[in-house]
Amino acid sequence: MRSEWRDCTLGEFVRLQRGHDLTASEQQPGTVPVMGSAGPNGTHAEARAKGPGVVIGRSGASIGRVHYSAVDYWPHNTCLYVTDFLGNHPRFAYYLLQTLDLAGYNSGSAQPSLNRNYIYGMKVRAPDRDEQERIVETLQALDDRIDLLRQTNATLESIAQALFKSWFIDFDPVRAKQAGREPEGMDAATAALFPAEFEESALGLIPKGWQAGCLGDVLTQRVSRTKPSEATATLPYVPIECITAKSVFLQESLPGTQAQSSLTFFKEGDILFGAMRPYFHKVCIAPFDGVTRTTAFVLQSKAKHGAFALFAAFDDSTIEFATTHSEGSTIPYAKWSGSLERKPLVLPPSELAAAFEVVVAPLLRSGIHAMRRAQTLTDVRDELLPRLLSGKLRLPEAQEQLEDALA
């Protein structure tokens, strides 16, 4: 049955409101997601909006970006959020808003800003509620597969992080051997690489035979600056907003044509480290060659055992050091040279770093493969989205393309 589509304005489709102030010092431990201009940004103890909900980045580099929360949430003041869906399906609204050029309605000057009154007059087309639900079912099948891939990656990542912490932070295998026990979860050859005692060092007690060093002993900064050009337009663009907090896997990127301001080239396998507001913990491995803004460091491992260097940069202690030694009061900014490179680090023998690489590198490769698969599905969804939500592509044809993508 062919559904009826109606023409209306955005203000007749949903109602919007600016989010609510919440400083870092005001955030309280809790499970309520804080939704900002770049999506989920930590958690809080209190919700100010009911889920499911939709937010739109209203300021900064993430102006016009649309995000969805399935649960009650706190809408941050860096976004607009939907207060009334006016009878429309919330997830359909989320999909439809992604097809609009919201960033083109910037009402700011030096600092991009989005005003709800500027966008309320935008023309949109929407089908009846039943058709909205059928469209949502089709698109959500892709989103669910993408989410599953990302959940799998979260598991791979947690395994690698736990292993790094056990071996190189807590020194569990050394403590086990010191107590006369066999280290857990490893073969005899790997266990033999760990000493059975500690010794004094400049960093306190460390495993015997290990070295007291710093982050700069295992990583160096790649400084390959450039500006937007025809060459950068062909490369993936990864601004700091695309780096997911507390995840070593990069989950999204933008077309190089959107690259802005001063840029830095990076290579596959490099580490991207969010230098601006480092407390957001944005550190990931680059799955391809590309460009990022200079608000992120590009770091590369000095040795071939890159997994140890990656998780040393990703560790909470590194984030704490970067935050403590940041410059600037309004917008803290970490520096590499003469600062973060000096962050103390206990250095294991190269044979042990190699053993860690053997275990963790396959997890990283699997994670990168999953993220590429997720990106492919995202591209299919993004191709279907404007055609499906404009009524130019009907559900039967869309479902055929969906089946091919999921095969």
C-alpha positions in Angstrom: 0.0 0.0 0.0 1.4 3.4 -1.0 1.7 5.8 1.9 0.9 9.4 2.0 3.7 11.9 2.3 3.2 15.4 3.5 5.2 18.6 3.1 5.8 20.6 6.3 8.4 22.7 8.0 10.9 21.4 10.5 9.1 23.4 13.2 5.9 21.5 12.4 7.8 18.2 12.5 9.6 18.5 15.8 10.2 21.0 18.6 13.7 21.8 19.8 15.3 23.4 22.8 18.8 24.3 23.7 20.5 21.8 26.1 21.5 22.5 29.7 24.8 23.6 31.2 26.9 20.9 32.9 30.5 21.5 33.7 33.1 18.8 34.3 33.1 19.6 38.0 29.3 19.4 38.2 29.2 15.9 36.6 28.3 13.2 39.2 29.0 9.5 38.9 26.0 7.8 37.3 24.8 5.9 34.3 22.9 8.7 32.5 24.5 9.5 29.2 25.5 13.1 28.6 24.7 13.9 25.0 26.7 16.8 23.5 27.4 18.2 20.1 29.6 15.2 19.2 27.3 12.6 20.7 27.7 10.7 24.0 30.3 12.5 26.2 30.5 10.7 29.6 27.7 10.0 32.1 25.9 11.8 34.9 23.7 11.0 37.9 20.7 12.9 36.6 18.6 13.0 33.4 17.0 16.1 32.0 15.3 14.5 29.0 13.3 11.3 28.4 14.5 8.7 26.0 14.3 7.9 23.2 15.7 11.2 22.3 17.5 13.1 19.5 20.1 15.9 19.8 21.7 18.2 17.2 25.2 19.7 17.6 24.6 23.4 17.8 28.2 24.8 18.2 31.8 24.2 17.2 33.1 21.7 14.7 30.1 19.3 15.3 27.4 21.8 14.4 24.5 20.1 12.6 25.6 16.5 13.6 22.6 14.4 14.8 22.7 11.8 17.6 20.3 9.4 19.1 19.8 8.2 22.7 17.6 5.2 23.4 17.5 6.0 27.1 16.9 9.0 29.4 19.8 11.4 29.0 21.2 14.8 29.9 21.2 17.1 26.8 24.3 19.3 27.1 24.2 23.0 26.2 26.4 22.4 23.2 23.4 20.8 21.4 19.7 21.3 20.6 17.4 18.5 21.7 13.9 17.4 20.6 11.4 18.2 23.3 8.3 17.0 21.3 8.3 14.7 18.3 4.7 15.9 17.5 3.5 12.3 16.9 6.4 11.3 14.7 8.6 8.2 15.3 11.7 9.3 17.3 14.1 7.2 15.3 12.5 8.3 12.0 13.1 11.9 13.2 16.7 11.0 13.9 17.1 9.6 10.4 15.3 12.5 8.7 17.4 15.2 10.5 20.6 13.6 9.3 19.5 14.3 5.7 19.2 18.1 6.3 22.0 20.6 5.7 21.7 21.9 9.3 25.3 23.1 9.4 24.4 25.5 6.5 22.2 27.5 8.9 25.1 28.6 11.0 24.0 31.8 12.9 27.5 32.5 14.4 30.5 34.3 13.1 33.9 33.3 14.5 32.3 30.4 16.5 29.8 28.3 14.5 26.4 28.2 16.2 23.0 26.8 15.4 19.8 28.6 16.4 16.5 26.6 16.4 14.6 29.6 15.1 16.8 29.7 12.0 16.1 26.0 11.1 12.4 25.8 12.0 11.4 27.1 8.6 13.3 24.3 6.7 11.1 22.3 4.4 10.8 18.6 5.0 8.7 15.7 3.7 7.4 13.0 6.0 5.2 9.9 5.5 2.5 8.7 7.9 3.4 7.0 11.1 3.0 3.5 9.8 5.4 4.1 6.9 7.8 5.8 9.3 7.9 2.6 11.4 8.5 0.4 8.3 11.4 2.7 7.2 12.8 2.6 10.7 12.7 -1.2 10.7 14.7 -1.3 7.5 17.3 1.2 8.5 17.6 -0.1 12.0 18.6 -3.5 10.7 21.8 -1.9 9.4 22.3 0.1 12.6 21.9 -3.1 14.7 24.6 -4.9 12.7 26.9 -1.9 13.0 26.3 -1.8 16.8 27.0 -5.5 17.1 30.3 -5.1 15.3 31.2 -2.2 17.7 30.2 -4.3 20.7 32.4 -7.1 19.6 35.2 -4.6 19.3 34.6 -3.4 22.8 35.1 -6.9 24.0 38.4 -7.3 22.1 39.5 -4.0 23.4 38.7 -4.9 27.0 40.8 -8.1 26.7 43.8 -6.2 25.4 43.5 -3.5 28.0 43.2 -6.0 30.9 46.3 -7.8 29.6 48.3 -4.6 29.4 47.3 -3.6 32.9 48.1 -7.1 34.3 51.5 -7.4 32.7 52.9 -3.8 32.7 51.0 -1.9 35.3 50.1 -4.3 38.1 53.0 -6.8 37.3 50.7 -9.7 38.1 53.0 -12.4 36.5 56.0 -11.1 38.5 54.0 -11.1 41.8 52.8 -14.6 41.1 56.3 -16.0 40.5 57.6 -14.1 43.5 55.0 -15.9 45.6 56.0 -19.3 44.1 53.0 -19.6 41.8 52.8 -20.0 38.0 51.4 -16.9 36.2 47.9 -17.4 35.0 46.7 -17.4 31.4 50.0 -17.9 29.6 52.2 -20.6 28.3 55.5 -21.6 30.0 57.7 -19.8 27.3 55.9 -16.5 28.0 56.0 -17.0 31.8 59.7 -17.5 31.6 60.1 -14.0 30.2 59.0 -12.5 33.5 61.4 -12.2 36.5 60.5 -13.5 39.9 61.5 -10.4 41.9 61.5 -6.6 41.9 64.3 -4.0 42.3 64.5 -0.3 43.2 64.5 2.3 40.4 63.8 6.0 39.9 60.2 5.0 39.6 60.2 2.9 42.7 60.0 -0.9 42.7 59.9 -2.4 39.2 60.4 -5.9 37.9 64.1 -6.9 37.9 65.8 -6.2 34.6 63.2 -3.7 33.4 64.0 -0.1 32.8 62.7 3.2 34.3 61.9 5.3 31.2 59.4 7.7 29.7 56.7 7.7 27.0 59.1 9.3 24.6 61.3 6.2 24.7 58.6 4.2 22.8 56.8 7.0 20.8 57.7 9.9 18.7 55.5 12.7 17.3 54.9 12.7 13.5 54.9 16.3 12.4 53.8 16.5 8.8 51.7 19.7 8.6 49.6 20.7 5.7 46.5 22.7 4.7 43.3 21.7 2.9 44.1 21.0 -0.7 43.2 18.7 -3.6 45.5 16.1 -2.1 43.9 16.1 1.3 40.4 16.1 -0.2 41.0 12.5 -1.3 42.0 11.3 2.2 39.8 10.4 5.1 39.5 13.3 7.6 39.6 12.6 11.3 38.9 15.6 13.5 39.1 15.1 17.2 35.3 14.9 17.3 35.4 11.6 15.4 37.6 9.9 17.9 35.5 7.9 20.4 36.3 8.5 24.0 38.0 5.6 25.8 38.3 3.4 22.7 41.4 2.4 20.8 39.3 1.8 17.6 38.4 4.7 15.3 34.7 4.4 14.6 34.1 7.2 12.1 35.7 9.6 9.8 34.7 12.4 7.5 35.4 13.0 3.8 38.6 14.9 3.1 36.6 17.7 1.5 35.4 18.7 4.9 38.9 19.1 6.3 39.4 22.5 7.9 42.2 24.7 9.2 45.7 23.4 9.9 46.1 19.7 9.3 48.5 16.9 10.0 49.0 13.8 7.9 49.0 10.4 9.6 49.8 6.9 8.4 48.0 3.5 9.0 49.2 2.2 12.4 49.9 5.6 13.9 48.3 6.7 17.2 46.0 9.7 17.2 46.0 11.4 20.6 43.4 14.1 21.4 45.5 17.0 22.7 42.7 19.5 23.2 40.9 18.8 26.5 42.9 15.5 27.0 40.7 14.5 29.9 38.1 13.3 27.3 40.5 10.4 26.7 40.5 10.3 22.9 43.3 8.0 21.8 43.1 5.5 18.9 45.0 3.5 16.4 44.7 4.8 12.8 43.2 2.1 10.5 44.2 4.0 7.3 46.3 6.9 6.0 44.5 10.3 6.4 44.6 13.8 7.9 43.6 15.1 11.3 43.6 18.6 12.7 46.4 19.8 14.9 44.2 19.5 17.9 45.4 15.9 17.9 48.9 14.5 18.2 50.1 12.0 15.6 52.4 9.6 17.4 54.3 6.6 15.9 56.0 3.7 17.7 59.8 3.8 17.7 59.9 0.0 17.7 58.1 -2.6 15.7 56.2 -3.7 18.8 53.5 -1.1 18.4 50.9 -2.7 20.7 52.8 -1.8 23.8 53.3 1.8 22.7 49.6 2.1 21.8 48.3 0.9 25.2 51.0 3.0 27.0 49.6 6.1 25.3 46.0 4.9 26.0 46.5 4.1 29.7 44.6 6.2 32.3 47.9 7.3 33.8 48.9 8.9 30.5 45.6 10.8 30.3 46.0 12.0 33.9 49.6 13.2 33.1 48.5 15.0 29.9 45.6 16.7 31.8 47.7 17.7 34.7 50.4 19.2 32.5 48.1 20.9 30.0 48.4 24.5 29.1 45.5 27.0 29.0 42.7 27.5 31.5 39.7 27.9 29.3 40.6 25.1 26.8 43.4 22.9 28.3 45.8 21.7 25.6 48.5 19.0 26.1 51.9 19.4 24.5 54.1 16.5 23.4 57.6 18.0 23.3 59.1 18.6 26.7 55.8 17.6 28.4 53.9 14.4 27.6 56.9 12.7 26.1 58.4 12.9 29.6 55.6 10.9 31.2 57.3 8.2 33.4 57.0 4.7 32.0 58.3 1.3 33.1 59.9 -0.3 30.1 59.9 -4.1 29.7 62.6 -6.1 27.8 61.9 -6.1 24.0 61.2 -9.9 24.2 58.3 -9.3 26.5 57.0 -6.4 24.4 57.2 -8.8 21.4 55.2 -11.5 23.4 52.5 -8.9 24.1 52.4 -8.0 20.4 51.9 -11.7 19.5 48.8 -11.8 21.7 47.3 -8.4 21.1 48.1 -7.7 17.4 45.5 -10.2 16.2 42.9 -8.6 18.4 43.7 -5.2 16.9 43.6 -6.5 13.4 40.2 -8.1 14.1 38.9 -4.9 15.6 40.1 -2.8 12.6 38.5 -5.3 10.2 35.2 -5.1 12.1 35.3 -1.3 12.0 35.9 -1.3 8.3 33.0 -3.6 7.9 30.9 -1.3 10.1 32.0 1.7 7.9 30.9 -0.2 4.8 27.5 -0.7 6.3 27.4 2.9 7.4 28.1 4.0 3.8 25.2 1.8 2.6 22.9 3.3 5.2 24.0 6.8 4.4 23.3 6.1 0.7 19.9 4.7 1.3 19.0 7.4 3.9 18.3 10.5 1.8 16.6 8.6 -1.0 14.4 6.6 1.3 13.4 9.5 3.5 12.7 11.7 0.5 10.3 9.1 -1.0 12.5 8.7 -4.1 13.3 5.1 -3.1 10.5 2.8 -2.0 10.9 0.2 0.7 11.0 -2.9 -1.6 14.0 -1.6 -3.5 15.7 -0.5 -0.3 15.2 -3.9 1.3 16.9 -5.6 -1.7 19.9 -3.3 -1.2 19.9 -4.0 2.5 19.9 -7.8 2.0 22.9 -7.5 -0.4 24.8 -5.4 2.2 24.1 -7.8 5.0 24.9 -10.9 3.0 
